[in-house]
């Protein structure tokens, strides 16, 4: 009987911990998405400055 109580308490503790983690939100996913977006924007700006501006106006 004691094993069942201990297992039940352990499961409840695990459930509470999972709820806390999920409640914190997906901050890591937002960080990865933000870094990826910053890289794409930086590459676009670099490409614009290095390729398009030196060519000058098309006549």
mmCIF file as gemmi writes it, N, C-alpha and C atoms, coordinates in Angstrom:
data_model
loop_
_atom_site.group_PDB
_atom_site.id
_atom_site.type_symbol
_atom_site.label_atom_id
_atom_site.label_alt_id
_atom_site.label_comp_id
_atom_site.label_asym_id
_atom_site.label_entity_id
_atom_site.label_seq_id
_atom_site.pdbx_PDB_ins_code
_atom_site.Cartn_x
_atom_site.Cartn_y
_atom_site.Cartn_z
_atom_site.occupancy
_atom_site.B_iso_or_equiv
_atom_site.pdbx_formal_charge
_atom_site.auth_seq_id
_atom_site.auth_asym_id
_atom_site.pdbx_PDB_model_num
ATOM 1 N N . UNK Axp A 1 ? 0.817 -1.191 0 1 0 ? 1 A 1
ATOM 2 C CA . UNK Axp A 1 ? 0 0 0 1 0 ? 1 A 1
ATOM 3 C C . UNK Axp A 1 ? 0.866 1.262 0 1 0 ? 1 A 1
ATOM 4 N N . UNK Axp A 2 ? 1.985 1.223 0.736 1 0 ? 2 A 1
ATOM 5 C CA . UNK Axp A 2 ? 2.862 2.389 0.813 1 0 ? 2 A 1
ATOM 6 C C . UNK Axp A 2 ? 3.464 2.703 -0.558 1 0 ? 2 A 1
ATOM 7 N N . UNK Axp A 3 ? 3.757 1.649 -1.341 1 0 ? 3 A 1
ATOM 8 C CA . UNK Axp A 3 ? 4.284 1.867 -2.687 1 0 ? 3 A 1
ATOM 9 C C . UNK Axp A 3 ? 3.31 2.65 -3.553 1 0 ? 3 A 1
ATOM 10 N N . UNK Axp A 4 ? 2.037 2.326 -3.433 1 0 ? 4 A 1
ATOM 11 C CA . UNK Axp A 4 ? 1.006 2.986 -4.226 1 0 ? 4 A 1
ATOM 12 C C . UNK Axp A 4 ? 0.9 4.459 -3.843 1 0 ? 4 A 1
ATOM 13 N N . UNK Axp A 5 ? 0.951 4.754 -2.536 1 0 ? 5 A 1
ATOM 14 C CA . UNK Axp A 5 ? 0.882 6.137 -2.086 1 0 ? 5 A 1
ATOM 15 C C . UNK Axp A 5 ? 2.102 6.917 -2.564 1 0 ? 5 A 1
ATOM 16 N N . UNK Axp A 6 ? 3.282 6.331 -2.458 1 0 ? 6 A 1
ATOM 17 C CA . UNK Axp A 6 ? 4.505 6.994 -2.889 1 0 ? 6 A 1
ATOM 18 C C . UNK Axp A 6 ? 4.478 7.24 -4.397 1 0 ? 6 A 1
ATOM 19 N N . UNK Axp A 7 ? 4.031 6.249 -5.131 1 0 ? 7 A 1
ATOM 20 C CA . UNK Axp A 7 ? 3.936 6.397 -6.586 1 0 ? 7 A 1
ATOM 21 C C . UNK Axp A 7 ? 2.928 7.478 -6.959 1 0 ? 7 A 1
ATOM 22 N N . UNK Axp A 8 ? 1.824 7.533 -6.253 1 0 ? 8 A 1
ATOM 23 C CA . UNK Axp A 8 ? 0.797 8.542 -6.503 1 0 ? 8 A 1
ATOM 24 C C . UNK Axp A 8 ? 1.324 9.945 -6.192 1 0 ? 8 A 1
ATOM 25 N N . UNK Axp A 9 ? 2.039 10.072 -5.085 1 0 ? 9 A 1
ATOM 26 C CA . UNK Axp A 9 ? 2.626 11.369 -4.732 1 0 ? 9 A 1
ATOM 27 C C . UNK Axp A 9 ? 3.672 11.79 -5.753 1 0 ? 9 A 1
ATOM 28 N N . UNK Axp A 10 ? 4.471 10.843 -6.194 1 0 ? 10 A 1
ATOM 29 C CA . UNK Axp A 10 ? 5.497 11.135 -7.193 1 0 ? 10 A 1
ATOM 30 C C . UNK Axp A 10 ? 4.854 11.586 -8.506 1 0 ? 10 A 1
ATOM 31 N N . UNK Axp A 11 ? 3.773 10.91 -8.879 1 0 ? 11 A 1
ATOM 32 C CA . UNK Axp A 11 ? 3.062 11.274 -10.109 1 0 ? 11 A 1
ATOM 33 C C . UNK Axp A 11 ? 2.453 12.669 -9.989 1 0 ? 11 A 1
ATOM 34 N N . UNK Axp A 12 ? 1.881 12.981 -8.821 1 0 ? 12 A 1
ATOM 35 C CA . UNK Axp A 12 ? 1.311 14.314 -8.594 1 0 ? 12 A 1
ATOM 36 C C . UNK Axp A 12 ? 2.394 15.387 -8.672 1 0 ? 12 A 1
ATOM 37 N N . UNK Axp A 13 ? 3.56 15.102 -8.091 1 0 ? 13 A 1
ATOM 38 C CA . UNK Axp A 13 ? 4.668 16.058 -8.147 1 0 ? 13 A 1
ATOM 39 C C . UNK Axp A 13 ? 5.129 16.264 -9.588 1 0 ? 13 A 1
ATOM 40 N N . UNK Axp A 14 ? 5.215 15.186 -10.348 1 0 ? 14 A 1
ATOM 41 C CA . UNK Axp A 14 ? 5.598 15.292 -11.76 1 0 ? 14 A 1
ATOM 42 C C . UNK Axp A 14 ? 4.569 16.1 -12.544 1 0 ? 14 A 1
ATOM 43 N N . UNK Axp A 15 ? 3.296 15.863 -12.268 1 0 ? 15 A 1
ATOM 44 C CA . UNK Axp A 15 ? 2.235 16.606 -12.952 1 0 ? 15 A 1
ATOM 45 C C . UNK Axp A 15 ? 2.318 18.104 -12.641 1 0 ? 15 A 1
ATOM 46 N N . UNK Axp A 16 ? 2.59 18.436 -11.373 1 0 ? 16 A 1
ATOM 47 C CA . UNK Axp A 16 ? 2.719 19.846 -11.005 1 0 ? 16 A 1
ATOM 48 C C . UNK Axp A 16 ? 3.912 20.482 -11.704 1 0 ? 16 A 1
ATOM 49 N N . UNK Axp A 17 ? 5.008 19.742 -11.785 1 0 ? 17 A 1
ATOM 50 C CA . UNK Axp A 17 ? 6.211 20.273 -12.44 1 0 ? 17 A 1
ATOM 51 C C . UNK Axp A 17 ? 5.958 20.499 -13.923 1 0 ? 17 A 1
ATOM 52 N N . UNK Axp A 18 ? 5.282 19.558 -14.571 1 0 ? 18 A 1
ATOM 53 C CA . UNK Axp A 18 ? 4.953 19.716 -15.991 1 0 ? 18 A 1
ATOM 54 C C . UNK Axp A 18 ? 4.047 20.924 -16.192 1 0 ? 18 A 1
ATOM 55 N N . UNK Axp A 19 ? 3.067 21.103 -15.311 1 0 ? 19 A 1
ATOM 56 C CA . UNK Axp A 19 ? 2.172 22.257 -15.409 1 0 ? 19 A 1
ATOM 57 C C . UNK Axp A 19 ? 2.941 23.568 -15.277 1 0 ? 19 A 1
ATOM 58 N N . UNK Axp A 20 ? 3.928 23.614 -14.381 1 0 ? 20 A 1
ATOM 59 C CA . UNK Axp A 20 ? 4.744 24.817 -14.224 1 0 ? 20 A 1
ATOM 60 C C . UNK Axp A 20 ? 5.552 25.105 -15.48 1 0 ? 20 A 1
ATOM 61 N N . UNK Axp A 21 ? 6.136 24.063 -16.053 1 0 ? 21 A 1
ATOM 62 C CA . UNK Axp A 21 ? 6.948 24.23 -17.264 1 0 ? 21 A 1
ATOM 63 C C . UNK Axp A 21 ? 6.089 24.708 -18.427 1 0 ? 21 A 1
ATOM 64 N N . UNK Axp A 22 ? 4.939 24.079 -18.612 1 0 ? 22 A 1
ATOM 65 C CA . UNK Axp A 22 ? 4.047 24.467 -19.702 1 0 ? 22 A 1
ATOM 66 C C . UNK Axp A 22 ? 3.504 25.867 -19.479 1 0 ? 22 A 1
ATOM 67 N N . UNK Axp A 23 ? 3.256 26.218 -18.223 1 0 ? 23 A 1
ATOM 68 C CA . UNK Axp A 23 ? 2.748 27.55 -17.907 1 0 ? 23 A 1
ATOM 69 C C . UNK Axp A 23 ? 3.747 28.654 -18.203 1 0 ? 23 A 1
ATOM 70 N N . UNK Axp A 24 ? 5.037 28.33 -18.205 1 0 ? 24 A 1
ATOM 71 C CA . UNK Axp A 24 ? 6.061 29.323 -18.478 1 0 ? 24 A 1
ATOM 72 C C . UNK Axp A 24 ? 6.039 29.764 -19.94 1 0 ? 24 A 1
ATOM 73 N N . UNK Axp A 25 ? 5.504 28.95 -20.825 1 0 ? 25 A 1
ATOM 74 C CA . UNK Axp A 25 ? 5.385 29.329 -22.228 1 0 ? 25 A 1
ATOM 75 C C . UNK Axp A 25 ? 6.578 28.897 -23.055 1 0 ? 25 A 1
ATOM 76 N N . UNK Axp A 26 ? 6.439 29.044 -24.36 1 0 ? 26 A 1
ATOM 77 C CA . UNK Axp A 26 ? 7.476 28.585 -25.296 1 0 ? 26 A 1
ATOM 78 C C . UNK Axp A 26 ? 8.537 29.651 -25.549 1 0 ? 26 A 1
ATOM 79 N N . UNK Axp A 27 ? 9.201 30.122 -24.511 1 0 ? 27 A 1
ATOM 80 C CA . UNK Axp A 27 ? 10.174 31.206 -24.686 1 0 ? 27 A 1
ATOM 81 C C . UNK Axp A 27 ? 11.352 30.791 -25.563 1 0 ? 27 A 1
ATOM 82 N N . UNK Axp A 28 ? 11.768 29.546 -25.482 1 0 ? 28 A 1
ATOM 83 C CA . UNK Axp A 28 ? 12.874 29.084 -26.319 1 0 ? 28 A 1
ATOM 84 C C . UNK Axp A 28 ? 12.517 29.092 -27.791 1 0 ? 28 A 1
ATOM 85 N N . UNK Axp A 29 ? 11.3 28.714 -28.108 1 0 ? 29 A 1
ATOM 86 C CA . UNK Axp A 29 ? 10.86 28.714 -29.507 1 0 ? 29 A 1
ATOM 87 C C . UNK Axp A 29 ? 10.82 30.136 -30.051 1 0 ? 29 A 1
ATOM 88 N N . UNK Axp A 30 ? 10.356 31.084 -29.228 1 0 ? 30 A 1
ATOM 89 C CA . UNK Axp A 30 ? 10.334 32.48 -29.671 1 0 ? 30 A 1
ATOM 90 C C . UNK Axp A 30 ? 11.746 33.009 -29.855 1 0 ? 30 A 1
ATOM 91 N N . UNK Axp A 31 ? 12.669 32.596 -29.016 1 0 ? 31 A 1
ATOM 92 C CA . UNK Axp A 31 ? 14.059 33.033 -29.154 1 0 ? 31 A 1
ATOM 93 C C . UNK Axp A 31 ? 14.665 32.513 -30.454 1 0 ? 31 A 1
ATOM 94 N N . UNK Axp A 32 ? 14.429 31.255 -30.759 1 0 ? 32 A 1
ATOM 95 C CA . UNK Axp A 32 ? 14.952 30.679 -32.008 1 0 ? 32 A 1
ATOM 96 C C . UNK Axp A 32 ? 14.338 31.371 -33.217 1 0 ? 32 A 1
ATOM 97 N N . UNK Axp A 33 ? 13.035 31.619 -33.173 1 0 ? 33 A 1
ATOM 98 C CA . UNK Axp A 33 ? 12.368 32.303 -34.284 1 0 ? 33 A 1
ATOM 99 C C . UNK Axp A 33 ? 12.892 33.726 -34.446 1 0 ? 33 A 1
ATOM 100 N N . UNK Axp A 34 ? 13.138 34.402 -33.34 1 0 ? 34 A 1
ATOM 101 C CA . UNK Axp A 34 ? 13.675 35.766 -33.407 1 0 ? 34 A 1
ATOM 102 C C . UNK Axp A 34 ? 15.073 35.806 -33.994 1 0 ? 34 A 1
ATOM 103 N N . UNK Axp A 35 ? 15.912 34.879 -33.591 1 0 ? 35 A 1
ATOM 104 C CA . UNK Axp A 35 ? 17.276 34.821 -34.127 1 0 ? 35 A 1
ATOM 105 C C . UNK Axp A 35 ? 17.241 34.501 -35.618 1 0 ? 35 A 1
ATOM 106 N N . UNK Axp A 36 ? 16.403 33.557 -36.019 1 0 ? 36 A 1
ATOM 107 C CA . UNK Axp A 36 ? 16.304 33.206 -37.439 1 0 ? 36 A 1
ATOM 108 C C . UNK Axp A 36 ? 15.816 34.398 -38.264 1 0 ? 36 A 1
ATOM 109 N N . UNK Axp A 37 ? 14.842 35.125 -37.746 1 0 ? 37 A 1
ATOM 110 C CA . UNK Axp A 37 ? 14.334 36.305 -38.455 1 0 ? 37 A 1
ATOM 111 C C . UNK Axp A 37 ? 15.415 37.375 -38.564 1 0 ? 37 A 1
ATOM 112 N N . UNK Axp A 38 ? 16.157 37.586 -37.501 1 0 ? 38 A 1
ATOM 113 C CA . UNK Axp A 38 ? 17.236 38.578 -37.533 1 0 ? 38 A 1
ATOM 114 C C . UNK Axp A 38 ? 18.3 38.199 -38.555 1 0 ? 38 A 1
ATOM 115 N N . UNK Axp A 39 ? 18.62 36.924 -38.657 1 0 ? 39 A 1
ATOM 116 C CA . UNK Axp A 39 ? 19.613 36.472 -39.636 1 0 ? 39 A 1
ATOM 117 C C . UNK Axp A 39 ? 19.114 36.719 -41.052 1 0 ? 39 A 1
ATOM 118 N N . UNK Axp A 40 ? 17.856 36.407 -41.321 1 0 ? 40 A 1
ATOM 119 C CA . UNK Axp A 40 ? 17.302 36.613 -42.665 1 0 ? 40 A 1
ATOM 120 C C . UNK Axp A 40 ? 17.305 38.099 -43.025 1 0 ? 40 A 1
ATOM 121 N N . UNK Axp A 41 ? 16.891 38.951 -42.103 1 0 ? 41 A 1
ATOM 122 C CA . UNK Axp A 41 ? 16.879 40.389 -42.375 1 0 ? 41 A 1
ATOM 123 C C . UNK Axp A 41 ? 18.3 40.903 -42.597 1 0 ? 41 A 1
ATOM 124 N N . UNK Axp A 42 ? 19.247 40.458 -41.781 1 0 ? 42 A 1
ATOM 125 C CA . UNK Axp A 42 ? 20.636 40.887 -41.943 1 0 ? 42 A 1
ATOM 126 C C . UNK Axp A 42 ? 21.197 40.447 -43.294 1 0 ? 42 A 1
ATOM 127 N N . UNK Axp A 43 ? 20.901 39.225 -43.715 1 0 ? 43 A 1
ATOM 128 C CA . UNK Axp A 43 ? 21.369 38.764 -45.022 1 0 ? 43 A 1
ATOM 129 C C . UNK Axp A 43 ? 20.765 39.59 -46.151 1 0 ? 43 A 1
ATOM 130 N N . UNK Axp A 44 ? 19.493 39.962 -46.027 1 0 ? 44 A 1
ATOM 131 C CA . UNK Axp A 44 ? 18.846 40.783 -47.038 1 0 ? 44 A 1
ATOM 132 C C . UNK Axp A 44 ? 19.529 42.15 -47.139 1 0 ? 44 A 1
ATOM 133 N N . UNK Axp A 45 ? 19.78 42.767 -45.99 1 0 ? 45 A 1
ATOM 134 C CA . UNK Axp A 45 ? 20.418 44.087 -45.992 1 0 ? 45 A 1
ATOM 135 C C . UNK Axp A 45 ? 21.827 43.998 -46.56 1 0 ? 45 A 1
ATOM 136 N N . UNK Axp A 46 ? 22.582 42.991 -46.16 1 0 ? 46 A 1
ATOM 137 C CA . UNK Axp A 46 ? 23.948 42.819 -46.688 1 0 ? 46 A 1
ATOM 138 C C . UNK Axp A 46 ? 23.913 42.601 -48.198 1 0 ? 46 A 1
ATOM 139 N N . UNK Axp A 47 ? 23.02 41.759 -48.672 1 0 ? 47 A 1
ATOM 140 C CA . UNK Axp A 47 ? 22.891 41.51 -50.101 1 0 ? 47 A 1
ATOM 141 C C . UNK Axp A 47 ? 22.553 42.804 -50.831 1 0 ? 47 A 1
ATOM 142 N N . UNK Axp A 48 ? 21.643 43.598 -50.284 1 0 ? 48 A 1
ATOM 143 C CA . UNK Axp A 48 ? 21.26 44.861 -50.9 1 0 ? 48 A 1
ATOM 144 C C . UNK Axp A 48 ? 22.456 45.806 -50.979 1 0 ? 48 A 1
ATOM 145 N N . UNK Axp A 49 ? 23.19 45.924 -49.888 1 0 ? 49 A 1
ATOM 146 C CA . UNK Axp A 49 ? 24.319 46.85 -49.857 1 0 ? 49 A 1
ATOM 147 C C . UNK Axp A 49 ? 25.474 46.403 -50.75 1 0 ? 49 A 1
ATOM 148 N N . UNK Axp A 50 ? 25.716 45.108 -50.835 1 0 ? 50 A 1
ATOM 149 C CA . UNK Axp A 50 ? 26.873 44.603 -51.562 1 0 ? 50 A 1
ATOM 150 C C . UNK Axp A 50 ? 26.579 44.404 -53.043 1 0 ? 50 A 1
ATOM 151 N N . UNK Axp A 51 ? 25.355 44.038 -53.396 1 0 ? 51 A 1
ATOM 152 C CA . UNK Axp A 51 ? 25.057 43.7 -54.79 1 0 ? 51 A 1
ATOM 153 C C . UNK Axp A 51 ? 24.333 44.838 -55.512 1 0 ? 51 A 1
ATOM 154 N N . UNK Axp A 52 ? 23.26 45.358 -54.951 1 0 ? 52 A 1
ATOM 155 C CA . UNK Axp A 52 ? 22.441 46.315 -55.675 1 0 ? 52 A 1
ATOM 156 C C . UNK Axp A 52 ? 23.01 47.729 -55.688 1 0 ? 52 A 1
ATOM 157 N N . UNK Axp A 53 ? 23.464 48.242 -54.567 1 0 ? 53 A 1
ATOM 158 C CA . UNK Axp A 53 ? 23.958 49.613 -54.535 1 0 ? 53 A 1
ATOM 159 C C . UNK Axp A 53 ? 25.182 49.831 -55.414 1 0 ? 53 A 1
ATOM 160 N N . UNK Axp A 54 ? 26.171 48.933 -55.422 1 0 ? 54 A 1
ATOM 161 C CA . UNK Axp A 54 ? 27.336 49.179 -56.293 1 0 ? 54 A 1
ATOM 162 C C . UNK Axp A 54 ? 26.998 49.207 -57.778 1 0 ? 54 A 1
ATOM 163 N N . UNK Axp A 55 ? 25.913 48.576 -58.186 1 0 ? 55 A 1
ATOM 164 C CA . UNK Axp A 55 ? 25.566 48.539 -59.609 1 0 ? 55 A 1
ATOM 165 C C . UNK Axp A 55 ? 25.033 49.881 -60.089 1 0 ? 55 A 1
ATOM 166 N N . UNK Axp A 56 ? 24.5 50.691 -59.209 1 0 ? 56 A 1
ATOM 167 C CA . UNK Axp A 56 ? 23.986 52 -59.563 1 0 ? 56 A 1
ATOM 168 C C . UNK Axp A 56 ? 22.608 51.893 -60.189 1 0 ? 56 A 1
ATOM 169 N N . UNK Axp A 57 ? 22.144 53.019 -60.704 1 0 ? 57 A 1
ATOM 170 C CA . UNK Axp A 57 ? 20.811 53.092 -61.309 1 0 ? 57 A 1
ATOM 171 C C . UNK Axp A 57 ? 20.825 52.45 -62.69 1 0 ? 57 A 1
ATOM 172 N N . UNK Axp A 58 ? 19.75 51.739 -63.002 1 0 ? 58 A 1
ATOM 173 C CA . UNK Axp A 58 ? 19.607 51.132 -64.318 1 0 ? 58 A 1
ATOM 174 C C . UNK Axp A 58 ? 19.046 52.189 -65.252 1 0 ? 58 A 1
ATOM 175 N N . UNK Axp A 59 ? 19.681 52.339 -66.434 1 0 ? 59 A 1
ATOM 176 C CA . UNK Axp A 59 ? 19.225 53.368 -67.382 1 0 ? 59 A 1
ATOM 177 C C . UNK Axp A 59 ? 18.641 52.771 -68.619 1 0 ? 59 A 1
